[in-house]
Amino acid sequence: MRRPSIRAQFAVPVALAVLAIGASLAGFVHGTVRISLEEELRERSRAMISELVQRSTPEAVRDDVAALELVVQDFSERRDVAYVVIIGSSGQVLASSFPASLPADLVSLFEAPRQSPTQPVTFRSEQGTIQDHVGQLIEGRLGTVHLGLSMARIRSQAARQSHLVLAHTTGGAIIAAVMAMLTAHLVTKPLRALASSTRAVGTDQPVVIPEVHRGDEIGQLAQAFEDMVRRLEQKQAQVDTANRMVVQAERMAVVGQLAAGVAHEIGNPLHAGRQFLEGLKENPEQAERYVGLLDQAMERIDKVIGQLLSYSAERKLELEPCSAEAVIQQTLDFMRYDHRIRDVRIETLIEADLPLALMDASAAQQVLVNLLVNALDSLDGQGSIDLSATHHRDASGREGVLVAVADSGPGVPTEIVPRLFDPFFTTKDPGRGTGLGLSVSQELVAAMGGTLRYTPSPEGGARFEILLRTQERA
């Protein structure tokens, strides 16, 4: 599950905290306003009941119903008054603000016993919540007055105040969330830049160090990141240099193994050249013939030296479409200087219409030389080597070229197969191998986007396969 961004982690808690505080404050305001207004209403009710009793008593003594109606009308027009009822001592209604008879719920309320004759009672009616206040006319001997006060205004004002608080709180929460997101954006912007640069570390893309001019922890992080990248670049440069030295050392090791054959290849044309010079001295009239023969001998020497220099020169890999057949032929031309190859049967099988493979020809030749040298070591001067290049398609249908080197030797013991490509691992006698040939070859093939693998040969012996990509067709 994906975690929310830091901006969301900033904004959401801040907004929720502000809303929670606002809700608590709204509840407190609602309760405070309601209590305050209820207290005000109680004070008014006491004053109004006292006034109502004073004005109704003389009229009740005179039994002046019309005057009592006027008193009731006057009080019923006042704020918060829901009803006014004056009841005589015998229980009859003397005056009322109701145009008809009293509602049934009021009759039940008036008849119900109370702990105190003047204790107010709160009840719900069709008009909402009402507080019924009672006053006695001459201690109840002339009757009672009932004053009903509506609680609607109190509750409406309390709700309005709480709604205002909630509205302000919601606005404050939105503002706080926006401010939190802006703050988080300012904080996370350099972090996002650092994350983008971090993803480029270890790839072929250039690492762009973001400019963070801050003296806080983020600035320290940016500085530490820059120092780390610089150190990694230095270490990578050292590793690249070391890898190039290892590859070059392996090339020179092969050149050393071929030294005897090279000396023989150069010695023959040199000896012939000396004979041509002697013949030229003795038969100056045949100068043109001897000079031609001498030129051929020198050309042969130059070709041998050129092949050695081309193979041993250090190069940077440059991938381009190349013919696998041409690389195999160049490798065989180079390997003919190894005396061990003279008694070994080498067969090549190149499939027709083979596409060009993406490779560095020099690196591919080095890989093939390493595989052929290993094959010759395993054959010990007797046997055969098969070199092939065929079409190949992987599981996804992508086209490639498969170059294989298979020998008729004893093969590779099963227990050492997992270590074949480990650096410095060798089964050869001391002084006959560095243990770097297969490791370097695997790295070179991987650098060309291909794969080098070992597969046991069905006929016995060892088989190494080089799988190379082909150039994608437009």
C-alpha positions as CSV (number, residue, x, y, z in Angstrom):
1,M,0.0,0.0,0.0
2,R,1.4,3.3,-1.0
3,R,2.0,5.8,1.8
4,P,0.7,9.3,1.5
5,S,3.1,12.1,0.6
6,I,4.8,14.2,3.2
7,R,2.6,17.1,2.2
8,A,-0.5,15.0,2.9
9,Q,1.1,13.9,6.2
10,F,1.6,17.5,7.1
11,A,-1.8,18.9,6.0
12,V,-4.2,16.2,7.1
13,P,-3.2,16.0,10.8
14,V,-3.0,19.8,11.0
15,A,-6.5,20.2,9.5
16,L,-7.9,17.4,11.7
17,A,-6.3,19.0,14.8
18,V,-7.8,22.4,13.9
19,L,-11.2,20.8,13.3
20,A,-11.1,18.9,16.5
21,I,-10.2,22.0,18.5
22,G,-13.0,23.9,16.6
23,A,-15.5,21.2,17.4
24,S,-14.6,21.3,21.1
25,L,-14.7,25.1,21.1
26,A,-18.1,25.1,19.3
27,G,-19.5,22.7,21.9
28,F,-18.1,24.8,24.7
29,V,-19.6,28.0,23.1
30,H,-22.9,26.3,22.6
31,G,-23.1,25.2,26.1
32,T,-21.9,28.5,27.5
33,V,-24.3,30.6,25.4
34,R,-27.2,28.3,26.3
35,I,-26.5,28.4,30.0
36,S,-26.1,32.2,29.8
37,L,-29.4,32.6,27.9
38,E,-31.2,30.2,30.2
39,E,-30.0,32.2,33.2
40,E,-31.2,35.3,31.5
41,L,-34.6,33.7,30.8
42,R,-35.0,32.6,34.4
43,E,-34.3,36.1,35.6
44,R,-36.9,37.5,33.1
45,S,-39.4,34.8,34.0
46,R,-39.2,35.7,37.7
47,A,-39.7,39.3,36.9
48,M,-42.5,38.6,34.5
49,I,-44.3,36.2,36.9
50,S,-44.1,38.8,39.7
51,E,-45.4,41.5,37.4
52,L,-48.2,39.2,36.1
53,V,-49.3,38.3,39.6
54,Q,-49.3,41.9,40.7
55,R,-51.4,43.0,37.7
56,S,-53.8,40.0,37.8
57,T,-54.5,40.0,41.5
58,P,-56.7,43.2,41.7
59,E,-58.6,42.2,38.5
60,A,-59.2,38.7,39.9
61,V,-60.4,40.2,43.2
62,R,-63.0,42.2,41.3
63,D,-63.6,39.2,39.1
64,D,-63.1,41.5,36.1
65,V,-62.5,39.0,33.3
66,A,-62.2,41.7,30.6
67,A,-59.4,43.3,32.5
68,L,-57.7,40.0,32.9
69,E,-57.9,39.4,29.2
70,L,-56.2,42.7,28.6
71,V,-53.4,41.6,31.0
72,V,-53.0,38.3,29.2
73,Q,-52.9,40.0,25.8
74,D,-50.2,42.4,27.0
75,F,-48.0,39.6,28.3
76,S,-48.6,37.3,25.3
77,E,-47.1,39.9,23.0
78,R,-43.8,40.0,24.8
79,R,-40.6,38.2,23.5
80,D,-40.3,34.5,24.2
81,V,-43.8,34.2,25.6
82,A,-45.6,31.1,24.3
83,Y,-48.8,31.4,26.3
84,V,-50.4,33.1,29.4
85,V,-53.2,31.3,31.3
86,I,-55.0,32.6,34.5
87,I,-56.9,29.9,36.4
88,G,-59.3,30.6,39.3
89,S,-59.3,28.9,42.6
90,S,-62.0,26.5,41.5
91,G,-60.0,25.5,38.5
92,Q,-61.8,27.4,35.8
93,V,-59.9,29.3,33.2
94,L,-60.4,33.0,33.8
95,A,-58.3,34.3,30.9
96,S,-56.0,32.7,28.3
97,S,-53.9,33.6,25.3
98,F,-55.4,30.6,23.4
99,P,-58.4,31.5,21.2
100,A,-60.2,28.3,22.1
101,S,-59.9,25.8,24.9
102,L,-56.6,24.9,26.4
103,P,-54.6,22.1,24.6
104,A,-54.8,18.7,26.2
105,D,-51.1,18.6,27.1
106,L,-51.4,21.9,29.0
107,V,-54.4,20.6,30.9
108,S,-52.5,17.5,31.9
109,L,-49.5,19.6,32.9
110,F,-51.5,22.0,35.0
111,E,-53.3,19.2,36.8
112,A,-50.1,17.2,37.5
113,P,-48.7,17.5,41.0
114,R,-45.4,19.5,41.5
115,Q,-42.8,19.3,44.2
116,S,-43.3,23.0,44.7
117,P,-46.3,25.1,43.5
118,T,-44.0,27.6,41.9
119,Q,-41.5,25.2,40.4
120,P,-41.1,25.7,36.6
121,V,-41.6,22.6,34.4
122,T,-39.9,22.1,31.0
123,F,-41.9,20.1,28.4
124,R,-42.1,19.7,24.6
125,S,-45.2,20.8,22.7
126,E,-46.1,21.6,19.1
127,Q,-44.4,25.0,19.6
128,G,-41.2,23.4,20.7
129,T,-39.6,23.3,24.1
130,I,-41.5,25.3,26.7
131,Q,-40.8,26.3,30.3
132,D,-44.0,26.6,32.3
133,H,-43.7,29.2,35.2
134,V,-46.3,29.4,37.9
135,G,-47.4,32.3,40.1
136,Q,-50.0,32.2,42.9
137,L,-52.7,34.8,43.4
138,I,-52.8,35.6,47.1
139,E,-51.0,32.4,47.9
140,G,-53.3,30.4,45.6
141,R,-56.6,31.3,47.3
142,L,-57.6,33.3,44.2
143,G,-56.0,30.9,41.7
144,T,-52.7,30.7,39.7
145,V,-51.1,32.2,36.7
146,H,-49.2,30.2,34.1
147,L,-46.6,31.8,31.9
148,G,-45.1,29.6,29.2
149,L,-41.7,30.8,27.8
150,S,-40.4,29.3,24.6
151,M,-36.8,28.0,24.6
152,A,-36.5,28.3,20.8
153,R,-34.7,31.6,20.7
154,I,-32.2,30.4,23.3
155,R,-31.4,27.2,21.4
156,S,-31.4,29.1,18.1
157,Q,-28.9,31.6,19.4
158,A,-26.7,28.9,20.9
159,A,-26.8,26.9,17.7
160,R,-26.0,30.0,15.6
161,Q,-23.0,30.8,17.8
162,S,-21.7,27.2,17.6
163,H,-22.3,27.2,13.8
164,L,-20.3,30.4,13.5
165,V,-17.5,28.9,15.5
166,L,-17.6,25.8,13.3
167,A,-17.6,27.9,10.2
168,H,-14.6,29.9,11.4
169,T,-12.9,26.7,12.5
170,T,-13.5,25.0,9.1
171,G,-12.0,28.1,7.3
172,G,-9.1,28.0,9.7
173,A,-8.6,24.3,9.1
174,I,-8.5,24.9,5.3
175,I,-6.1,27.8,5.7
176,A,-4.0,25.7,8.1
177,A,-4.0,22.8,5.7
178,V,-2.9,25.0,2.8
179,M,-0.2,26.6,4.9
180,A,0.9,23.1,6.0
181,M,1.1,22.0,2.4
182,L,3.0,25.0,1.3
183,T,5.4,24.5,4.2
184,A,5.7,20.8,3.4
185,H,6.3,21.8,-0.3
186,L,9.1,24.1,0.7
187,V,10.6,21.4,2.9
188,T,10.1,18.5,0.4
189,K,11.2,20.3,-2.7
190,P,14.9,19.8,-2.1
191,L,14.2,16.3,-0.9
192,R,12.4,15.4,-4.2
193,A,15.4,16.9,-6.1
194,L,17.7,14.7,-4.0
195,A,15.5,11.6,-4.6
196,S,15.6,12.3,-8.4
197,S,19.4,12.6,-8.3
198,T,19.7,9.4,-6.2
199,R,17.8,7.4,-8.8
200,A,20.4,8.5,-11.3
201,V,23.3,7.1,-9.2
202,G,24.5,3.8,-10.6
203,T,23.0,4.4,-14.1
204,D,24.3,5.8,-17.3
205,Q,22.5,9.0,-16.7
206,P,24.6,12.0,-15.3
207,V,24.0,12.7,-11.7
208,V,22.9,16.4,-11.3
209,I,23.6,17.6,-7.8
210,P,20.7,19.9,-6.7
211,E,21.7,23.3,-5.3
212,V,20.3,23.5,-1.8
213,H,21.4,26.7,0.0
214,R,20.2,26.0,3.5
215,G,21.8,25.8,6.8
216,D,19.4,23.3,8.4
217,E,19.3,19.5,8.4
218,I,18.1,19.4,4.7
219,G,21.1,21.5,3.7
220,Q,23.4,19.1,5.6
221,L,21.7,16.2,3.9
222,A,22.3,17.8,0.4
223,Q,25.9,18.4,1.3
224,A,26.4,14.8,2.5
225,F,24.7,13.5,-0.7
226,E,27.1,15.6,-2.9
227,D,30.1,14.3,-0.9
228,M,28.8,10.7,-1.4
229,V,28.3,11.1,-5.1
230,R,31.8,12.5,-5.5
231,R,33.2,9.6,-3.5
232,L,31.2,7.1,-5.6
233,E,32.5,8.7,-8.8
234,Q,36.0,8.4,-7.6
235,K,35.5,4.8,-6.6
236,Q,33.8,4.0,-9.9
237,A,36.7,5.5,-11.8
238,Q,39.1,3.3,-9.8
239,V,36.9,0.3,-10.5
240,D,36.8,1.1,-14.2
241,T,40.6,1.5,-14.3
242,A,41.0,-1.8,-12.4
243,N,38.7,-3.6,-14.8
244,R,40.5,-2.2,-17.8
245,M,43.8,-3.4,-16.3
246,V,42.3,-6.9,-15.7
247,V,41.1,-7.2,-19.2
248,Q,44.4,-5.9,-20.6
249,A,46.3,-8.3,-18.4
250,E,44.2,-11.2,-19.6
251,R,45.0,-10.1,-23.2
252,M,48.7,-10.0,-22.5
253,A,48.5,-13.4,-20.9
254,V,47.1,-14.8,-24.1
255,V,49.8,-13.0,-26.1
256,G,52.4,-14.6,-23.9
257,Q,51.0,-18.0,-24.5
258,L,51.2,-17.4,-28.3
259,A,54.7,-16.0,-28.1
260,A,56.4,-19.2,-29.3
261,G,54.1,-19.5,-32.3
262,V,54.6,-15.8,-33.1
263,A,58.3,-16.2,-33.0
264,H,58.1,-19.1,-35.4
265,E,55.8,-17.1,-37.7
266,I,58.2,-14.2,-37.7
267,G,61.3,-16.4,-37.8
268,N,60.4,-18.1,-41.1
269,P,59.9,-14.9,-43.2
270,L,63.1,-13.4,-41.5
271,H,65.2,-16.4,-42.5
272,A,63.7,-16.4,-46.0
273,G,64.4,-12.7,-46.2
274,R,68.1,-13.2,-45.4
275,Q,68.3,-15.9,-48.1
276,F,66.7,-13.4,-50.6
277,L,69.4,-10.8,-49.7
278,E,72.2,-13.3,-50.2
279,G,70.6,-14.3,-53.6
280,L,70.4,-10.6,-54.4
281,K,74.1,-10.1,-53.7
282,E,75.1,-13.1,-55.8
283,N,72.7,-12.4,-58.7
284,P,72.2,-8.6,-58.9
285,E,70.7,-9.1,-62.4
286,Q,67.6,-10.8,-60.6
287,A,67.1,-7.8,-58.3
288,E,63.5,-7.3,-59.2
289,R,62.6,-11.0,-58.4
290,Y,64.5,-11.0,-55.1
291,V,63.1,-7.6,-54.0
292,G,59.5,-8.9,-54.7
293,L,60.1,-12.0,-52.6
294,L,61.7,-9.9,-49.8
295,D,58.6,-7.6,-49.9
296,Q,56.3,-10.6,-49.5
297,A,58.3,-11.8,-46.4
298,M,58.2,-8.3,-44.8
299,E,54.5,-8.1,-45.5
300,R,54.0,-11.4,-43.7
301,I,55.9,-10.2,-40.7
302,D,54.0,-6.9,-40.7
303,K,50.7,-8.8,-40.8
304,V,51.7,-10.9,-37.8
305,I,52.8,-8.0,-35.7
306,G,49.8,-6.0,-36.7
307,Q,47.4,-8.7,-35.5
308,L,49.3,-9.0,-32.2
309,L,49.2,-5.2,-31.7
310,S,45.5,-5.0,-32.6
311,Y,44.6,-7.8,-30.2
312,S,46.7,-6.5,-27.3
313,A,45.8,-2.8,-27.6
314,E,43.4,-1.4,-25.0
315,R,40.2,-0.1,-26.4
316,K,36.9,1.3,-25.2
317,L,33.9,-0.8,-26.2
318,E,32.1,0.6,-29.2
319,L,29.0,-1.4,-30.2
320,E,28.2,-1.6,-33.9
321,P,26.6,-4.2,-36.2
322,C,29.3,-6.7,-37.1
323,S,29.4,-10.0,-38.9
324,A,29.8,-13.0,-36.6
325,E,31.5,-15.0,-39.4
326,A,34.1,-12.2,-39.9
327,V,34.9,-12.1,-36.2
328,I,35.3,-15.9,-36.1
329,Q,37.6,-15.9,-39.1
330,Q,39.8,-13.1,-37.6
331,T,40.0,-15.1,-34.4
332,L,41.1,-18.3,-36.2
333,D,43.7,-16.3,-38.1
334,F,45.0,-14.9,-34.9
335,M,45.0,-18.3,-33.1
336,R,47.0,-20.1,-35.8
337,Y,50.1,-18.8,-34.1
338,D,49.4,-21.2,-31.2
339,H,51.4,-24.4,-31.8
340,R,48.7,-26.5,-30.0
341,I,46.1,-25.8,-32.7
342,R,48.1,-27.6,-35.5
343,D,47.0,-31.1,-34.4
344,V,43.4,-30.1,-33.5
345,R,40.6,-30.3,-36.0
346,I,38.6,-27.1,-36.1
347,E,35.3,-27.0,-37.9
348,T,33.1,-24.0,-38.4
349,L,29.4,-23.9,-39.1
350,I,28.0,-20.5,-40.1
351,E,24.2,-20.4,-40.8
352,A,23.2,-18.7,-44.0
353,D,21.7,-15.2,-44.0
354,L,22.9,-14.6,-40.5
355,P,21.9,-11.0,-39.3
356,L,24.6,-8.6,-38.1
357,A,25.1,-8.8,-34.3
358,L,25.6,-5.8,-32.1
359,M,29.2,-6.1,-30.7
360,D,32.6,-4.7,-30.3
361,A,34.6,-6.7,-32.7
362,S,37.8,-6.5,-30.7
363,A,36.1,-7.5,-27.4
364,A,34.2,-10.4,-29.2
365,Q,37.5,-11.6,-30.6
366,Q,39.1,-11.6,-27.1
367,V,36.2,-13.6,-25.8
368,L,36.5,-16.2,-28.6
369,V,40.3,-16.4,-28.1
370,N,39.8,-17.1,-24.3
371,L,37.3,-19.8,-25.1
372,L,39.5,-21.4,-27.7
373,V,42.6,-21.3,-25.4
374,N,40.5,-23.1,-22.7
375,A,39.4,-25.6,-25.3
376,L,43.0,-26.3,-26.4
377,D,44.1,-26.7,-22.8
378,S,41.4,-29.3,-22.2
379,L,42.2,-31.2,-25.5
380,D,46.0,-31.3,-24.8
381,G,46.8,-31.3,-28.5
382,Q,44.2,-34.0,-29.6
383,G,40.6,-33.7,-30.5
384,S,38.3,-31.3,-32.2
385,I,36.7,-27.9,-31.7
386,D,33.4,-26.8,-33.4
387,L,32.8,-23.1,-33.9
388,S,29.2,-22.2,-35.0
389,A,27.0,-19.1,-35.4
390,T,23.3,-19.5,-35.8
391,H,20.0,-17.6,-35.5
392,H,18.4,-17.5,-32.1
393,R,15.0,-16.2,-30.7
394,D,14.4,-15.9,-27.0
395,A,11.1,-16.6,-25.2
396,S,9.8,-13.1,-26.1
397,G,10.5,-13.6,-29.8
398,R,13.5,-11.2,-29.9
399,E,16.0,-12.1,-32.6
400,G,19.7,-12.7,-31.8
401,V,22.9,-14.5,-32.9
402,L,24.2,-17.5,-31.0
403,V,27.9,-18.1,-31.3
404,A,29.1,-21.4,-29.7
405,V,32.5,-23.0,-29.0
406,A,32.3,-26.7,-28.3
407,D,35.2,-29.1,-27.8
408,S,35.6,-32.9,-27.6
409,G,37.5,-32.8,-24.3
410,P,36.6,-34.3,-20.9
411,G,34.1,-31.5,-20.1
412,V,33.7,-29.6,-16.9
413,P,33.1,-31.5,-13.6
414,T,29.6,-30.9,-12.3
415,E,30.8,-29.8,-8.9
416,I,32.8,-26.8,-10.3
417,V,30.3,-25.6,-12.8
418,P,28.8,-23.0,-10.4
419,R,32.3,-21.5,-10.0
420,L,33.3,-21.4,-13.7
421,F,32.9,-17.6,-14.0
422,D,34.4,-16.7,-10.6
423,P,37.4,-14.5,-10.8
424,F,40.8,-16.2,-10.2
425,F,39.2,-19.7,-10.2
426,T,41.2,-22.1,-12.4
427,T,41.7,-25.9,-12.6
428,K,45.0,-25.4,-14.5
429,D,48.4,-26.0,-13.0
430,P,50.2,-23.0,-11.4
431,G,51.7,-20.7,-14.0
432,R,49.4,-21.9,-16.8
433,G,46.4,-19.7,-16.2
434,T,45.2,-16.6,-14.3
435,G,41.7,-17.7,-13.6
436,L,40.4,-14.5,-15.2
437,G,39.6,-15.7,-18.7
438,L,36.0,-16.7,-18.2
439,S,35.3,-13.9,-15.7
440,V,36.6,-11.2,-18.0
441,S,34.8,-12.8,-21.0
442,Q,31.5,-12.8,-19.2
443,E,31.9,-9.1,-18.3
444,L,32.8,-8.2,-21.9
445,V,29.7,-10.1,-23.3
446,A,27.5,-8.5,-20.6
447,A,28.9,-5.0,-21.6
448,M,27.8,-5.8,-25.2
449,G,24.3,-6.5,-24.0
450,G,24.7,-10.3,-24.4
451,T,25.0,-13.4,-22.3
452,L,27.8,-16.0,-21.9
453,R,26.8,-19.4,-20.5
454,Y,28.1,-22.9,-20.2
455,T,26.1,-25.9,-21.4
456,P,27.3,-29.5,-21.3
457,S,27.7,-30.8,-24.8
458,P,25.5,-33.8,-25.7
459,E,28.5,-35.6,-27.3
460,G,30.7,-34.9,-24.3
461,G,33.1,-32.1,-23.7
462,A,32.4,-28.5,-22.9
463,R,30.2,-26.0,-24.8
464,F,30.1,-22.3,-24.3
465,E,27.4,-20.1,-25.9
466,I,27.6,-16.4,-26.6
467,L,24.2,-14.9,-27.2
468,L,24.4,-11.5,-28.9
469,R,21.7,-9.0,-29.7
470,T,20.9,-7.9,-33.2
471,Q,20.1,-4.3,-34.3
472,E,16.4,-3.7,-34.0
473,R,14.8,-3.1,-37.4
474,A,13.1,0.2,-38.1
